[in-house]
Amino acid sequence: MSDHRNGDDQSRDEAPRNDHHEEDQREDDALAELRDFEVAPDDDLRGRVNREINRRDLVANGLEFSLTVFLNTCWDHLRAVMDAWPTPAGQDNPNRKE
């Protein structure tokens, strides 16, 4: 077999490159056209975004704290029930607080 390609193979390889270049050119033209429609953002946009981020952060921190307190309270109650649970006769419960 020969590694030599004939002219038809080379033209097939070059066609996708040209199509790709044309697509890039069309996209660049479209982006340039869209830049003409650009609208300046509101002056207070940065403040609104910061307030929204802070609001969500506050809610997330409050929820995390509430969940932590709830789980710790449930754990304490479960431990209290387990400590109060009677042990088999003749055995001491080393965790019982009297």
Biotite code that builds the C-alpha atoms (Angstrom):
import biotite.structure as struc

atoms = struc.array([
    struc.Atom([0.000, 0.000, 0.000], chain_id="A", res_id=1, res_name="MET", atom_name="CA", element="C"),
    struc.Atom([1.111, 3.479, -0.697], chain_id="A", res_id=2, res_name="SER", atom_name="CA", element="C"),
    struc.Atom([0.870, 6.414, 1.701], chain_id="A", res_id=3, res_name="ASP", atom_name="CA", element="C"),
    struc.Atom([0.556, 8.762, -1.254], chain_id="A", res_id=4, res_name="HIS", atom_name="CA", element="C"),
    struc.Atom([-2.831, 10.471, -1.484], chain_id="A", res_id=5, res_name="ARG", atom_name="CA", element="C"),
    struc.Atom([-4.368, 11.460, -4.740], chain_id="A", res_id=6, res_name="ASN", atom_name="CA", element="C"),
    struc.Atom([-5.762, 14.929, -5.406], chain_id="A", res_id=7, res_name="GLY", atom_name="CA", element="C"),
    struc.Atom([-9.363, 13.969, -4.567], chain_id="A", res_id=8, res_name="ASP", atom_name="CA", element="C"),
    struc.Atom([-8.457, 12.993, -1.014], chain_id="A", res_id=9, res_name="ASP", atom_name="CA", element="C"),
    struc.Atom([-6.671, 16.278, -0.409], chain_id="A", res_id=10, res_name="GLN", atom_name="CA", element="C"),
    struc.Atom([-9.565, 18.357, -1.680], chain_id="A", res_id=11, res_name="SER", atom_name="CA", element="C"),
    struc.Atom([-11.926, 16.487, 0.658], chain_id="A", res_id=12, res_name="ARG", atom_name="CA", element="C"),
    struc.Atom([-9.649, 17.236, 3.613], chain_id="A", res_id=13, res_name="ASP", atom_name="CA", element="C"),
    struc.Atom([-9.469, 20.946, 2.787], chain_id="A", res_id=14, res_name="GLU", atom_name="CA", element="C"),
    struc.Atom([-13.223, 21.425, 2.330], chain_id="A", res_id=15, res_name="ALA", atom_name="CA", element="C"),
    struc.Atom([-14.106, 21.138, 6.036], chain_id="A", res_id=16, res_name="PRO", atom_name="CA", element="C"),
    struc.Atom([-11.414, 23.667, 6.913], chain_id="A", res_id=17, res_name="ARG", atom_name="CA", element="C"),
    struc.Atom([-12.877, 26.212, 4.504], chain_id="A", res_id=18, res_name="ASN", atom_name="CA", element="C"),
    struc.Atom([-16.405, 25.593, 5.793], chain_id="A", res_id=19, res_name="ASP", atom_name="CA", element="C"),
    struc.Atom([-15.184, 26.020, 9.337], chain_id="A", res_id=20, res_name="HIS", atom_name="CA", element="C"),
    struc.Atom([-13.482, 29.291, 8.431], chain_id="A", res_id=21, res_name="HIS", atom_name="CA", element="C"),
    struc.Atom([-16.670, 30.547, 6.774], chain_id="A", res_id=22, res_name="GLU", atom_name="CA", element="C"),
    struc.Atom([-18.713, 29.636, 9.871], chain_id="A", res_id=23, res_name="GLU", atom_name="CA", element="C"),
    struc.Atom([-16.292, 31.556, 12.092], chain_id="A", res_id=24, res_name="ASP", atom_name="CA", element="C"),
    struc.Atom([-16.543, 34.561, 9.794], chain_id="A", res_id=25, res_name="GLN", atom_name="CA", element="C"),
    struc.Atom([-20.368, 34.428, 9.913], chain_id="A", res_id=26, res_name="ARG", atom_name="CA", element="C"),
    struc.Atom([-20.304, 34.197, 13.710], chain_id="A", res_id=27, res_name="GLU", atom_name="CA", element="C"),
    struc.Atom([-17.921, 37.167, 13.944], chain_id="A", res_id=28, res_name="ASP", atom_name="CA", element="C"),
    struc.Atom([-20.204, 39.195, 11.679], chain_id="A", res_id=29, res_name="ASP", atom_name="CA", element="C"),
    struc.Atom([-23.227, 38.268, 13.786], chain_id="A", res_id=30, res_name="ALA", atom_name="CA", element="C"),
    struc.Atom([-21.438, 39.245, 17.004], chain_id="A", res_id=31, res_name="LEU", atom_name="CA", element="C"),
    struc.Atom([-20.384, 42.570, 15.530], chain_id="A", res_id=32, res_name="ALA", atom_name="CA", element="C"),
    struc.Atom([-23.984, 43.222, 14.531], chain_id="A", res_id=33, res_name="GLU", atom_name="CA", element="C"),
    struc.Atom([-25.228, 42.375, 18.033], chain_id="A", res_id=34, res_name="LEU", atom_name="CA", element="C"),
    struc.Atom([-22.703, 44.763, 19.603], chain_id="A", res_id=35, res_name="ARG", atom_name="CA", element="C"),
    struc.Atom([-24.609, 47.608, 17.981], chain_id="A", res_id=36, res_name="ASP", atom_name="CA", element="C"),
    struc.Atom([-27.632, 46.699, 20.120], chain_id="A", res_id=37, res_name="PHE", atom_name="CA", element="C"),
    struc.Atom([-25.654, 46.788, 23.370], chain_id="A", res_id=38, res_name="GLU", atom_name="CA", element="C"),
    struc.Atom([-27.441, 48.580, 26.204], chain_id="A", res_id=39, res_name="VAL", atom_name="CA", element="C"),
    struc.Atom([-25.615, 50.076, 29.163], chain_id="A", res_id=40, res_name="ALA", atom_name="CA", element="C"),
    struc.Atom([-26.525, 48.407, 32.483], chain_id="A", res_id=41, res_name="PRO", atom_name="CA", element="C"),
    struc.Atom([-28.359, 50.303, 35.208], chain_id="A", res_id=42, res_name="ASP", atom_name="CA", element="C"),
    struc.Atom([-26.206, 52.260, 37.624], chain_id="A", res_id=43, res_name="ASP", atom_name="CA", element="C"),
    struc.Atom([-27.499, 50.300, 40.614], chain_id="A", res_id=44, res_name="ASP", atom_name="CA", element="C"),
    struc.Atom([-27.105, 46.849, 39.009], chain_id="A", res_id=45, res_name="LEU", atom_name="CA", element="C"),
    struc.Atom([-24.000, 46.020, 41.046], chain_id="A", res_id=46, res_name="ARG", atom_name="CA", element="C"),
    struc.Atom([-25.777, 46.962, 44.282], chain_id="A", res_id=47, res_name="GLY", atom_name="CA", element="C"),
    struc.Atom([-28.828, 44.860, 43.416], chain_id="A", res_id=48, res_name="ARG", atom_name="CA", element="C"),
    struc.Atom([-26.663, 41.860, 42.582], chain_id="A", res_id=49, res_name="VAL", atom_name="CA", element="C"),
    struc.Atom([-24.690, 42.254, 45.821], chain_id="A", res_id=50, res_name="ASN", atom_name="CA", element="C"),
    struc.Atom([-27.895, 42.538, 47.863], chain_id="A", res_id=51, res_name="ARG", atom_name="CA", element="C"),
    struc.Atom([-29.313, 39.412, 46.219], chain_id="A", res_id=52, res_name="GLU", atom_name="CA", element="C"),
    struc.Atom([-26.112, 37.477, 46.932], chain_id="A", res_id=53, res_name="ILE", atom_name="CA", element="C"),
    struc.Atom([-26.072, 38.680, 50.542], chain_id="A", res_id=54, res_name="ASN", atom_name="CA", element="C"),
    struc.Atom([-29.746, 37.803, 50.968], chain_id="A", res_id=55, res_name="ARG", atom_name="CA", element="C"),
    struc.Atom([-29.210, 34.256, 49.705], chain_id="A", res_id=56, res_name="ARG", atom_name="CA", element="C"),
    struc.Atom([-26.073, 33.886, 51.820], chain_id="A", res_id=57, res_name="ASP", atom_name="CA", element="C"),
    struc.Atom([-27.965, 35.020, 54.934], chain_id="A", res_id=58, res_name="LEU", atom_name="CA", element="C"),
    struc.Atom([-30.785, 32.556, 54.283], chain_id="A", res_id=59, res_name="VAL", atom_name="CA", element="C"),
    struc.Atom([-28.311, 29.715, 53.688], chain_id="A", res_id=60, res_name="ALA", atom_name="CA", element="C"),
    struc.Atom([-26.410, 30.471, 56.889], chain_id="A", res_id=61, res_name="ASN", atom_name="CA", element="C"),
    struc.Atom([-29.645, 30.740, 58.898], chain_id="A", res_id=62, res_name="GLY", atom_name="CA", element="C"),
    struc.Atom([-30.898, 27.445, 57.499], chain_id="A", res_id=63, res_name="LEU", atom_name="CA", element="C"),
    struc.Atom([-27.594, 25.721, 58.234], chain_id="A", res_id=64, res_name="GLU", atom_name="CA", element="C"),
    struc.Atom([-27.593, 27.023, 61.812], chain_id="A", res_id=65, res_name="PHE", atom_name="CA", element="C"),
    struc.Atom([-31.221, 25.984, 62.361], chain_id="A", res_id=66, res_name="SER", atom_name="CA", element="C"),
    struc.Atom([-30.579, 22.515, 60.999], chain_id="A", res_id=67, res_name="LEU", atom_name="CA", element="C"),
    struc.Atom([-27.471, 22.125, 63.182], chain_id="A", res_id=68, res_name="THR", atom_name="CA", element="C"),
    struc.Atom([-29.387, 23.161, 66.305], chain_id="A", res_id=69, res_name="VAL", atom_name="CA", element="C"),
    struc.Atom([-32.261, 20.824, 65.412], chain_id="A", res_id=70, res_name="PHE", atom_name="CA", element="C"),
    struc.Atom([-29.952, 17.837, 64.828], chain_id="A", res_id=71, res_name="LEU", atom_name="CA", element="C"),
    struc.Atom([-27.995, 18.508, 68.037], chain_id="A", res_id=72, res_name="ASN", atom_name="CA", element="C"),
    struc.Atom([-31.237, 18.735, 70.023], chain_id="A", res_id=73, res_name="THR", atom_name="CA", element="C"),
    struc.Atom([-32.505, 15.469, 68.518], chain_id="A", res_id=74, res_name="CYS", atom_name="CA", element="C"),
    struc.Atom([-29.191, 13.806, 69.326], chain_id="A", res_id=75, res_name="TRP", atom_name="CA", element="C"),
    struc.Atom([-29.308, 15.038, 72.941], chain_id="A", res_id=76, res_name="ASP", atom_name="CA", element="C"),
    struc.Atom([-32.859, 13.742, 73.373], chain_id="A", res_id=77, res_name="HIS", atom_name="CA", element="C"),
    struc.Atom([-31.939, 10.386, 71.856], chain_id="A", res_id=78, res_name="LEU", atom_name="CA", element="C"),
    struc.Atom([-28.984, 10.092, 74.216], chain_id="A", res_id=79, res_name="ARG", atom_name="CA", element="C"),
    struc.Atom([-31.220, 10.962, 77.171], chain_id="A", res_id=80, res_name="ALA", atom_name="CA", element="C"),
    struc.Atom([-33.680, 8.228, 76.172], chain_id="A", res_id=81, res_name="VAL", atom_name="CA", element="C"),
    struc.Atom([-30.875, 5.710, 75.701], chain_id="A", res_id=82, res_name="MET", atom_name="CA", element="C"),
    struc.Atom([-29.377, 6.625, 79.072], chain_id="A", res_id=83, res_name="ASP", atom_name="CA", element="C"),
    struc.Atom([-32.764, 6.178, 80.751], chain_id="A", res_id=84, res_name="ALA", atom_name="CA", element="C"),
    struc.Atom([-33.355, 2.837, 79.038], chain_id="A", res_id=85, res_name="TRP", atom_name="CA", element="C"),
    struc.Atom([-33.214, 0.007, 81.569], chain_id="A", res_id=86, res_name="PRO", atom_name="CA", element="C"),
    struc.Atom([-30.192, -2.270, 81.345], chain_id="A", res_id=87, res_name="THR", atom_name="CA", element="C"),
    struc.Atom([-30.313, -6.034, 81.769], chain_id="A", res_id=88, res_name="PRO", atom_name="CA", element="C"),
    struc.Atom([-30.313, -7.178, 85.393], chain_id="A", res_id=89, res_name="ALA", atom_name="CA", element="C"),
    struc.Atom([-26.924, -7.165, 87.040], chain_id="A", res_id=90, res_name="GLY", atom_name="CA", element="C"),
    struc.Atom([-25.241, -4.784, 84.573], chain_id="A", res_id=91, res_name="GLN", atom_name="CA", element="C"),
    struc.Atom([-24.353, -1.169, 85.205], chain_id="A", res_id=92, res_name="ASP", atom_name="CA", element="C"),
    struc.Atom([-24.762, 1.452, 82.509], chain_id="A", res_id=93, res_name="ASN", atom_name="CA", element="C"),
    struc.Atom([-21.418, 3.292, 82.388], chain_id="A", res_id=94, res_name="PRO", atom_name="CA", element="C"),
    struc.Atom([-22.987, 6.269, 80.547], chain_id="A", res_id=95, res_name="ASN", atom_name="CA", element="C"),
    struc.Atom([-25.803, 6.869, 83.045], chain_id="A", res_id=96, res_name="ARG", atom_name="CA", element="C"),
    struc.Atom([-25.538, 10.152, 84.925], chain_id="A", res_id=97, res_name="LYS", atom_name="CA", element="C"),
    struc.Atom([-27.040, 10.024, 88.407], chain_id="A", res_id=98, res_name="GLU", atom_name="CA", element="C"),
])
